[in-house]
Amino acid sequence: MTESTNSERRSAPPGETGNTLVEPPETPVPEEPVTPPSEPGEKKVVRLGDRVFQSVATGSGIFVVAIIAAIGLFLLVRAIPALHANEANFLLSGQWRTGDPENMAFGIIDLAWITVASSLVALILAMPVAGGIALFLTQYAPKVLARPFAYVVDLLAAVPSVIYGLWGALVLAPVLKPVAVRLNETLGWIPIFADGNVPAGSGSNVFTAGIVLAVMILPIITGVAREVFARTPAVQIEGALALGATKWEVVRTTVWPFGRSGFVGGAMLGLGRALGETVALTVILSYTFEGPHYSIFDAGATFASRIALGSAEFNNNLTVGAYIAAGLVLFISTFAVNAIARWIESGSARGKE
């Protein structure tokens, strides 16, 4: 009897003393709120403020899309009669004779060349400068200097276009004259630097217009690139520095790969801005009836400046339709460029998630 009692005591699990069971204190478990099951047909309660905000946001989005569609439809409807009356190839002809509604011949090939050439010159010049400024402000400059310097760059976007045009025609063109002549004499064997339809030193050509456009689109590209580079994860930068990377190696291996797509998207937005510039290029470019030689020293007119210069001819529907047809091409081009830019930026954002 004694042995069995002792063996029971020895074999008793923890928490038991002799034949008495001692239970450990229970930890209170917080009770979770029980959500009653929704009954079939029960409507979700929506607050009035949420409903109003949703309606306003949805209506605003639909309104913007409707406005863009209406503009495109208006341009198309007004351009069709003039295109039917056109006696030249609209896409391949360089003529622009719209004064007589009975004898109209107009095409956009010359306008397309001047527009694209000046915009590409601007993009080639502005992209490296904007990228360098953005990297300096986000990675190298102290915060005391970075913020006011960024404000100064952003203020370039507030300068009116006509001021840029006057500055380019009266100040920049004489300064660039020896540079243009030297480029023409040294690299004239390359078609893009060959003689244009005006003298290389005239200043009223694609070369001068492209430099002015580069200054005008600089704040757009810089602003987008600055925001993208500033969002590089600090963990990646600190990790690269901890592994012994220099500042340039951090930029090359971490910051630039992270923000490259956003930088390209900003450049595309700047290109869209350059394609549609009107007043500055109207002041700078001299209009000539001689066709372009497909050189950066060509003069002529862009889509936008041709429409601005021809506003005095808007005396009948067919003449107006000819200019609207050119505007339709410009509308489609800028819309496509901006859509590509948004697509690149959205792809960059998805890659960072």
GIRA-V808554 format. One record per residue. N is the residue number from 1. RES is the residue in one letter. OMEGA is omega in degrees with one decimal (* if undefined). D_LAST is the distance of its C-alpha to the last C-alpha in Angstrom with 1 decimal. Layout:
n: {N & N}
res: {RES & RES}
omega: {OMEGA & OMEGA}
d_last: {D_LAST & D_LAST}
This chain:
n: {1 & 2 & 3 & 4 & 5 & 6 & 7 & 8 & 9 & 10 & 11 & 12 & 13 & 14 & 15 & 16 & 17 & 18 & 19 & 20 & 21 & 22 & 23 & 24 & 25 & 26 & 27 & 28 & 29 & 30 & 31 & 32 & 33 & 34 & 35 & 36 & 37 & 38 & 39 & 40 & 41 & 42 & 43 & 44 & 45 & 46 & 47 & 48 & 49 & 50 & 51 & 52 & 53 & 54 & 55 & 56 & 57 & 58 & 59 & 60 & 61 & 62 & 63 & 64 & 65 & 66 & 67 & 68 & 69 & 70 & 71 & 72 & 73 & 74 & 75 & 76 & 77 & 78 & 79 & 80 & 81 & 82 & 83 & 84 & 85 & 86 & 87 & 88 & 89 & 90 & 91 & 92 & 93 & 94 & 95 & 96 & 97 & 98 & 99 & 100 & 101 & 102 & 103 & 104 & 105 & 106 & 107 & 108 & 109 & 110 & 111 & 112 & 113 & 114 & 115 & 116 & 117 & 118 & 119 & 120 & 121 & 122 & 123 & 124 & 125 & 126 & 127 & 128 & 129 & 130 & 131 & 132 & 133 & 134 & 135 & 136 & 137 & 138 & 139 & 140 & 141 & 142 & 143 & 144 & 145 & 146 & 147 & 148 & 149 & 150 & 151 & 152 & 153 & 154 & 155 & 156 & 157 & 158 & 159 & 160 & 161 & 162 & 163 & 164 & 165 & 166 & 167 & 168 & 169 & 170 & 171 & 172 & 173 & 174 & 175 & 176 & 177 & 178 & 179 & 180 & 181 & 182 & 183 & 184 & 185 & 186 & 187 & 188 & 189 & 190 & 191 & 192 & 193 & 194 & 195 & 196 & 197 & 198 & 199 & 200 & 201 & 202 & 203 & 204 & 205 & 206 & 207 & 208 & 209 & 210 & 211 & 212 & 213 & 214 & 215 & 216 & 217 & 218 & 219 & 220 & 221 & 222 & 223 & 224 & 225 & 226 & 227 & 228 & 229 & 230 & 231 & 232 & 233 & 234 & 235 & 236 & 237 & 238 & 239 & 240 & 241 & 242 & 243 & 244 & 245 & 246 & 247 & 248 & 249 & 250 & 251 & 252 & 253 & 254 & 255 & 256 & 257 & 258 & 259 & 260 & 261 & 262 & 263 & 264 & 265 & 266 & 267 & 268 & 269 & 270 & 271 & 272 & 273 & 274 & 275 & 276 & 277 & 278 & 279 & 280 & 281 & 282 & 283 & 284 & 285 & 286 & 287 & 288 & 289 & 290 & 291 & 292 & 293 & 294 & 295 & 296 & 297 & 298 & 299 & 300 & 301 & 302 & 303 & 304 & 305 & 306 & 307 & 308 & 309 & 310 & 311 & 312 & 313 & 314 & 315 & 316 & 317 & 318 & 319 & 320 & 321 & 322 & 323 & 324 & 325 & 326 & 327 & 328 & 329 & 330 & 331 & 332 & 333 & 334 & 335 & 336 & 337 & 338 & 339 & 340 & 341 & 342 & 343 & 344 & 345 & 346 & 347 & 348 & 349 & 350 & 351 & 352 & 353}
res: {M & T & E & S & T & N & S & E & R & R & S & A & P & P & G & E & T & G & N & T & L & V & E & P & P & E & T & P & V & P & E & E & P & V & T & P & P & S & E & P & G & E & K & K & V & V & R & L & G & D & R & V & F & Q & S & V & A & T & G & S & G & I & F & V & V & A & I & I & A & A & I & G & L & F & L & L & V & R & A & I & P & A & L & H & A & N & E & A & N & F & L & L & S & G & Q & W & R & T & G & D & P & E & N & M & A & F & G & I & I & D & L & A & W & I & T & V & A & S & S & L & V & A & L & I & L & A & M & P & V & A & G & G & I & A & L & F & L & T & Q & Y & A & P & K & V & L & A & R & P & F & A & Y & V & V & D & L & L & A & A & V & P & S & V & I & Y & G & L & W & G & A & L & V & L & A & P & V & L & K & P & V & A & V & R & L & N & E & T & L & G & W & I & P & I & F & A & D & G & N & V & P & A & G & S & G & S & N & V & F & T & A & G & I & V & L & A & V & M & I & L & P & I & I & T & G & V & A & R & E & V & F & A & R & T & P & A & V & Q & I & E & G & A & L & A & L & G & A & T & K & W & E & V & V & R & T & T & V & W & P & F & G & R & S & G & F & V & G & G & A & M & L & G & L & G & R & A & L & G & E & T & V & A & L & T & V & I & L & S & Y & T & F & E & G & P & H & Y & S & I & F & D & A & G & A & T & F & A & S & R & I & A & L & G & S & A & E & F & N & N & N & L & T & V & G & A & Y & I & A & A & G & L & V & L & F & I & S & T & F & A & V & N & A & I & A & R & W & I & E & S & G & S & A & R & G & K & E}
omega: {179.6 & -179.2 & 179.4 & 178.4 & 179.2 & -180.0 & 176.4 & 178.8 & -179.7 & -177.2 & -179.0 & -179.1 & 177.2 & -177.2 & 177.6 & 176.1 & -176.6 & 178.3 & -177.6 & -179.1 & 179.2 & -177.7 & 177.1 & -179.9 & -179.5 & 176.6 & -178.2 & 179.6 & -179.8 & -179.5 & 177.9 & 178.7 & -178.8 & 178.6 & -179.6 & -179.7 & -179.8 & -179.3 & 177.8 & 179.7 & 179.9 & -177.7 & 177.0 & -177.9 & 178.4 & -179.0 & -177.9 & 179.7 & 178.0 & -179.1 & 179.8 & -179.9 & 178.7 & -179.5 & -179.7 & -179.7 & 179.0 & 178.9 & 178.5 & 178.5 & 178.8 & -179.5 & -179.6 & 179.0 & 179.5 & 178.4 & 179.6 & 178.3 & 179.6 & 178.1 & 178.8 & 179.2 & 178.2 & -179.9 & -178.9 & -178.1 & -178.1 & -177.4 & -173.9 & 179.5 & 179.5 & 178.0 & 176.9 & -179.7 & -176.9 & 179.3 & 179.1 & 176.9 & -173.1 & -175.5 & -172.3 & -178.0 & 175.9 & -179.8 & 171.4 & -178.3 & -173.4 & -176.9 & -178.6 & -178.8 & -179.4 & -176.5 & -176.7 & 175.6 & -177.3 & 178.3 & -170.5 & -173.5 & 178.9 & 178.0 & -179.7 & -179.0 & -178.9 & -179.4 & -176.7 & -177.5 & -179.8 & 179.6 & 179.5 & 175.3 & 178.8 & -178.1 & -179.8 & -179.7 & -172.6 & -173.7 & -179.8 & 179.2 & -179.9 & 177.6 & 178.2 & 178.5 & -178.7 & 178.7 & 178.4 & -176.6 & -175.4 & -172.7 & -172.6 & -173.3 & 172.4 & -175.5 & 179.3 & -179.4 & -173.1 & -174.6 & 178.9 & 178.4 & 177.1 & 177.2 & -179.9 & 178.8 & 179.9 & -179.5 & 176.7 & 179.4 & -178.1 & -179.9 & 179.9 & -177.9 & -178.1 & 177.1 & 176.2 & 179.4 & 178.3 & 178.2 & 179.9 & -176.4 & -172.5 & -175.1 & -173.6 & -176.4 & 176.7 & 179.0 & -177.2 & -175.8 & 178.9 & 178.0 & 179.8 & 179.4 & -179.8 & 177.3 & -179.1 & -179.6 & -175.5 & -175.0 & -178.3 & 177.8 & 173.1 & -173.9 & -176.1 & 178.8 & -179.2 & 179.6 & 176.4 & 179.5 & 170.5 & 178.7 & -176.4 & -177.8 & -176.7 & -179.4 & -179.4 & -175.1 & -178.0 & -178.1 & 178.5 & -179.5 & 179.5 & 179.1 & 177.3 & 177.3 & 178.7 & 177.3 & -176.7 & -178.6 & -179.3 & -179.0 & 179.0 & -178.8 & -179.3 & -178.6 & 179.8 & -178.5 & 179.9 & 179.5 & -178.0 & -178.9 & -179.0 & -178.8 & 175.0 & -177.0 & 180.0 & 180.0 & 180.0 & 179.6 & -179.7 & 177.6 & 178.3 & 177.7 & 179.0 & 178.4 & 175.8 & -179.4 & 174.2 & -179.4 & 179.3 & 177.8 & 175.3 & 179.2 & -175.0 & -174.2 & -175.7 & -173.7 & -176.8 & 176.8 & -179.5 & -173.1 & -175.1 & -178.4 & 177.3 & 178.0 & 177.8 & 176.6 & 176.1 & 177.4 & 178.1 & 175.5 & 176.0 & 177.6 & 176.5 & 176.9 & -178.2 & -178.7 & -176.0 & -178.7 & -172.9 & -167.4 & -177.1 & -178.9 & 175.1 & 178.8 & -172.0 & -172.9 & 174.5 & -177.9 & 178.3 & 179.8 & 178.2 & -178.2 & -178.3 & 174.8 & -179.9 & 176.7 & 177.9 & 176.5 & 175.0 & 168.9 & -178.6 & -178.3 & 172.1 & 176.0 & -174.6 & -178.7 & 176.4 & 177.5 & 179.7 & -179.4 & -176.8 & -177.4 & 178.8 & -179.0 & -175.5 & -177.5 & 175.8 & -172.7 & -178.0 & 177.2 & 176.6 & 179.7 & 177.5 & 178.0 & 177.7 & 176.9 & 175.2 & 176.9 & 177.7 & 177.0 & 178.0 & 178.8 & -179.5 & -178.3 & -179.0 & 177.4 & 179.8 & -179.8 & 179.4 & 176.9 & 177.5 & 178.8 & 178.6 & 179.2 & 178.6 & 179.9 & 178.8 & 175.5 & 177.1 & 179.4 & 177.4 & 179.7 & -178.4 & -178.3 & *}
d_last: {73.4 & 72.4 & 70.6 & 68.6 & 67.6 & 66.5 & 64.5 & 62.8 & 62.0 & 60.7 & 58.5 & 57.2 & 53.4 & 51.7 & 52.1 & 55.7 & 58.9 & 62.0 & 62.0 & 60.0 & 56.3 & 54.1 & 50.7 & 47.8 & 46.6 & 43.9 & 40.6 & 40.1 & 37.0 & 35.5 & 35.9 & 32.9 & 33.6 & 34.6 & 33.3 & 36.1 & 35.2 & 35.0 & 38.0 & 37.9 & 38.0 & 36.8 & 34.9 & 31.8 & 32.7 & 30.9 & 31.7 & 33.3 & 30.9 & 27.9 & 29.9 & 31.0 & 27.5 & 26.1 & 29.2 & 29.0 & 25.3 & 26.0 & 29.2 & 27.8 & 25.3 & 28.1 & 30.5 & 28.4 & 27.9 & 31.7 & 32.7 & 30.9 & 32.5 & 35.8 & 35.8 & 35.1 & 37.9 & 40.3 & 39.9 & 40.4 & 43.4 & 45.1 & 44.6 & 46.0 & 49.7 & 49.5 & 47.9 & 50.8 & 53.4 & 51.9 & 54.2 & 51.8 & 48.6 & 45.9 & 43.2 & 45.5 & 48.3 & 48.6 & 51.3 & 50.9 & 54.1 & 53.5 & 56.5 & 58.7 & 57.2 & 59.7 & 58.7 & 55.0 & 53.2 & 49.7 & 46.7 & 43.4 & 43.3 & 44.5 & 42.3 & 39.3 & 40.2 & 40.7 & 37.5 & 35.3 & 37.1 & 36.9 & 33.2 & 32.4 & 34.6 & 32.8 & 29.3 & 30.6 & 32.0 & 29.3 & 26.2 & 27.2 & 28.7 & 25.7 & 23.4 & 25.9 & 26.3 & 22.6 & 22.3 & 25.6 & 24.6 & 21.3 & 22.4 & 26.2 & 27.8 & 28.8 & 27.5 & 31.0 & 31.2 & 27.6 & 27.7 & 31.1 & 30.5 & 27.3 & 29.5 & 32.1 & 29.8 & 28.5 & 32.2 & 32.8 & 31.2 & 33.9 & 36.8 & 38.5 & 38.6 & 42.4 & 42.4 & 40.3 & 42.7 & 45.7 & 44.3 & 43.6 & 47.0 & 49.2 & 47.5 & 45.1 & 47.1 & 50.2 & 48.1 & 46.4 & 49.6 & 50.6 & 47.1 & 47.1 & 50.6 & 49.8 & 46.8 & 49.0 & 51.8 & 49.7 & 47.1 & 49.1 & 49.2 & 45.6 & 45.6 & 42.8 & 45.0 & 48.3 & 50.7 & 49.4 & 51.4 & 52.2 & 53.1 & 50.2 & 51.3 & 51.5 & 48.1 & 47.6 & 45.4 & 41.8 & 41.6 & 42.2 & 40.2 & 37.1 & 37.4 & 37.7 & 34.7 & 32.7 & 33.6 & 32.7 & 29.1 & 28.4 & 27.1 & 24.7 & 23.0 & 23.3 & 21.8 & 18.6 & 18.4 & 19.2 & 16.4 & 13.8 & 15.5 & 15.9 & 12.2 & 12.2 & 11.5 & 15.1 & 14.9 & 14.6 & 17.4 & 19.5 & 19.2 & 20.3 & 23.2 & 24.2 & 24.6 & 27.0 & 25.2 & 26.8 & 25.2 & 25.3 & 23.8 & 20.8 & 20.4 & 20.9 & 18.8 & 15.8 & 15.9 & 16.9 & 14.6 & 11.5 & 13.2 & 15.4 & 13.9 & 14.1 & 17.5 & 18.7 & 17.6 & 19.7 & 22.5 & 22.6 & 23.0 & 25.7 & 27.3 & 27.5 & 29.2 & 31.6 & 32.6 & 33.8 & 35.6 & 39.2 & 41.5 & 40.8 & 41.3 & 44.4 & 45.9 & 45.1 & 45.7 & 49.3 & 50.0 & 52.2 & 53.6 & 53.4 & 50.5 & 47.8 & 48.2 & 44.5 & 44.4 & 42.5 & 46.0 & 46.5 & 47.2 & 46.6 & 44.4 & 40.9 & 40.1 & 39.8 & 42.8 & 44.9 & 44.4 & 45.2 & 48.3 & 49.5 & 49.3 & 53.1 & 53.6 & 52.0 & 55.4 & 54.9 & 52.2 & 52.1 & 51.7 & 48.9 & 47.4 & 47.4 & 45.4 & 43.1 & 42.5 & 41.4 & 39.1 & 37.6 & 36.6 & 35.1 & 33.2 & 31.8 & 30.9 & 29.1 & 27.3 & 26.1 & 25.0 & 23.0 & 21.5 & 20.4 & 19.0 & 16.9 & 15.7 & 14.8 & 12.9 & 11.0 & 10.3 & 9.1 & 6.7 & 5.4 & 5.6 & 3.8 & 0.0}
